Amino acid sequence: MTRQLGVIMDPIATINPKKDTTLALLLAAQERAWDLWYMEQSDLALDGSTPIARQRPLRVHDDLKHWFELDTPVERPLAELDCILMRKDPPFDSEYIYSTYLLEAAERLGVLVVNRPASLRDCNEKLFATQFPQCTPPLLVSRDPARLRAFHRQHRDVIYKPLDAMGGIGIFRARDPEPNLSVIIETLTNHGRTTIMAQRYIPAIVDGDKRILVVDGEAVPYCLARVPEVGEVRGNLAAGGSGIVQELSERDRWIAAQVAPVLRERGLLFVGLDVIGDYLTEINVTSPTCAREIDREKDTRIGARLIDAIDRRLP
């Protein structure tokens, strides 16, 4: 019997097919002759207690000019799918939370949702990393300007960042002296109304912010080190960083091993760990990327790894 795989993502027509990890996952599923069904957040609904969606048959191609075909939409229950990939990019807003509730309704009917909806809600990508203090740099989560300034006095070179952004948006480095420290804190906290994170600056960022992909608790043996431009503190590719594929270090593997049991327990089958130097800085659970860049240089077949993990969990 053919597997039925649904995907919820940003508009497929707007993705970069050369880099898009969701496309890599869909190509891997299609290679197994799985049927693909495309959805956006606005297609989800709850009819009474029944989760439904406007679903479009999808075919994908590894072609930079013609990477997808969509057929006529069909309104049907989510329970007719075997698995749903939730691959909507942040922002993690109210609409994202509502989508996880609808997906949980499908989960209760036996649909495997990757990643688990409750864990998408519970595991903030910045805060989740704080559950592993043996892996993280000194940090503070607060909206209190006095606390955030005291952290700067203690560590003297600090990264301040919002808890709900992606792609390096809203990240500030405050050195000592930093004449704009108060402005940075006021801006990010909205004058003490919004909680943010402060982390001690990690000089190893010049060698790259490593994205380590973990599939079903197993780290892919190669990562993508996103190296900042000269004079920049953000390695994110969206912020102009360049990617270098490299083998995991012993410390990288140790960090992944520390996190893996919790990922399995929480139903997080596909996760991206961000590691700078020896420190875990974030755990990306919503829509981790960089699979295509790693696959392009190494025979890692990351999409196939995830489809294997999904297949093992389906009846």
N, C-alpha and C positions, 0 to 999 in steps of 0.2 A: 504493500500500500504506500502511495506517494506521501511524503511528509508535506505538511502545509505550514509554511513559514511566513508570518507577517512581520513587517518592519514599520516602525513609526520614526520618522526622521524629518529634518528640514526639507524644503522643496528640492527634489532630486535634480531638477533642471538647473539649480544654482550651485551645485557642488563642484569642486575641482576634481575631476576623475583621476588625475594623476596621483593625487594625495589622499583621496577620501577613503578612510578605513571602512565605513559602512559599505561602500561599493565592493571592497575586497571581501567582506563577509558574505555579501549577497552572491558574488561570483562563486565563492566556495560552495555555498548551498546549492546553487544552480548546477554546478558540476556533478552533484549527487542526484540530479534530476528532481530536486525538491521544487514544489510549486511556490512561487513568491507572490505575496500580496502587499501592496503599498498603501500606507496611510500617513496622514499628517495629524497633528493634534486635533485640529478642527473636525476631523472625520469621526472622532470617538463620541459615543453617546451611551446613555443608560436608559433603556426602555423598561420602566418599572424596576425590576431587579435584574434585568437581562442586559449584559454589556454587548453592544452592537457597534458596528462601524461601517462607514462607506469605504469599501476596499476595492482596489484596482489591481487586476492581474498585471504582474511586472515581469519583464525580461531584461536582463542586464548584459552589457558587452564590455570587454576590455578594450575600449576604443575611445580615444580622447575627443573625437568629434561626434560619436553616436554611442553613448554609453547606456541608454535605457529606452525601453518602449513600454507604454502604459495602455492597457485596454479599457473597455467600458467599465465604469464603477458599478459595484454590486453592494447593496445593503444586506449585511448578513451578520449573524452572531459571532462574536469573538471566539466562542467555544468551538467553532468549526476549525479553528487553527490549532496546530500542535504546539507551536512556539511563537512568541512575539519578541522581537528585538526592539527594545526601547532605546533609540539612538538619537533622541532630540537633544540638540546642544543647549547648554545654559543660555540665557539666565534661568536660574532656578527660582521661578516666581510662583504665584498662586495657581496659574494655569497648569504649570508643571505638576504641582501637588495634586490638583484635581485629576489630572491624567493618571497619576499613580493609583488613585482610588478606583478609577474605572478599570485599570489593569488588574488591581487586586480582585475585583469582582470576577474577571476572567480566570485569574489564578485559582479562585475557589472552585471553579468549574473544571479544573484539571489542566488548564493551559500553562505551559512553562513560560514564564516571563524572564527575560535576560536583559538587565539584571533585576533581581527581585524588587518589586515596587516598594515594599516597606523599607528595604535597605537603601533604596534611592532617596527616600525621604530622610532616613535617620543618619546617613553617613555623609554629612557635609564634607566636601572635598578638602577643605582646609582643616576643619576640626577633627575629622576622622583620624588624621595622622597623629593627633595628640594622645590617642589611646596606646601609642607605642613610644613612650618617653625614652626608652633605651636607644631609639633610632633617630630622634629629632634634635635639632639645635635648641638652645635656650629660646623660649618664646613666651608671649603673653597674649591672652585674648581678653579684650576689655573695650568699653566705650568711655571709660573715665580718663579724661585728658591728663589728670595728675599722675595716674598710674602709668600711662603711656609715656609721659615725659620722664618719669623715674626710671623706666626700663631703658630709655635712651641714655640717661646719666650713667647707668650701670654698665652698659655694653658699648656705648659711644659710636657704634656703627650699626645701624638698624634698618631693616626692611619693614615698611608698613604696607599692608594690603587689605582690600575688602574681602569679606568671606563669601561673596556670591558672584564673583566675576570669573572670567576665563580669558585665556590668550594674553595674559600679562597686563590686562586693563587695570588701571588705578594703583599700580605698584610704585612706591616711592622709596628711595634710599635716603636716609638721614645720617650724615657723618657728624663729626665733632670738630669744629663748631658747625652748627646748622642754623643759619639765621631764619630759615623758613619753617622750623620745626612746629611752631604753634599753628601755622597756616596749614601744614600737611595734616596734622591731627584734627584740626577743626573741619577741614574739607572731607576727610575720610569718615569721620565720626558724625558728620552733620551736627557739629557743635554738641557732641556728647549724646546724640540720640541713636547712633548706629554702632553696633559692635564690630570691631575689626581685629586683625591679628598683627602683632609685632614679632619679628624674628631677628635674632642676631645675624648680621650680614655674614655670609659664607664666602670667603675670598676665592674658593675653588670654582665659583660660578664662571670665571674666565675660561675654564676648561669645559664648560657646558653644564646644562641642566639636563640630566639623563632621564629619558622616558623609558621605563622598564615595563613591558607588558606581561601581565600574569593571566594565564588561561587555566581556569579550574584549579587554582592554587599552585600551578607550575609556572615558574618564570621562563619566558622565552630567553634563550642563551645570549642573544644580542640585544642591545638597546640603541636608541638614537640620542646622542648627546647634542643638545641644541645650544650652540655656542653664540653668545651675544656679539653684536657688532661692537667695534672699538668705542669705548666711552658709554656703552649701554649696560644696564644691570639685568635686563630681561633676556633670557635665552629663547623665549617662545618664538616659534616660527612666524606666528601672526605679528610679532613685534620686530621682525627683521632678522631673527637669528638664523644661523645656518646649521644644517643637520649633518652629523658625522656618526655613521654606524660603527659601533665598537662592541667587543665582547664584554660580558659582565665581569666585574671584578669580584674578588672573594667577599669584600664588604657588601657589594650589591646583592650577591646571592644570600648573604646572611640576613640582610634587611628583608628581602623577599620571603625568606623562611620564617622570620618573625611574624610577618603579616598574614601569611597564607592560611593558617588554621582559622583565623577570624573571617577571612574572605569566604572560605568554604562554608563556615557555619552560617553566614549571613546570605548565602545564595548569590554571591557576587562572582559570576563566572568569568567576566572579562573586565579587567581593571588595569589602570596605568599608574604606576608608582613614579613620582618625581623625586629624584635623588640628586643632590648637589654635594660633590665631594663625598664625605662619609655620612651625610645626613638625609633622612627622609623629610621632605618638605610638604608634599601633598599626596593624596590618594584619589585619583580620578575614577569615579564610578559611573558617571552619566553617559559619556560617549568618548572613551579614550581613543586617541589617534596614534599615528606614526607607524601603523602596520605596513602600509605600502612602501614607505621609505626603507624599512628594515628588510622586507621581503625582496625588494628590488636588488639589494646587494648580497643578501644571504638566503639560502634555501630554507627559510623558516616556516613558510606556508602557515601563517598565523590564522588566517581565516579558516583553513581546514582544521586546525587545532580546536578552534571554538566549535565548529560544526560537529566534530567528533565528540566533544564534551556534551553538546546538546543531545546528540543522538543517543549517547549512553543513558541519558536521563528520561528518554521518551519510551513509552511502552511498545 
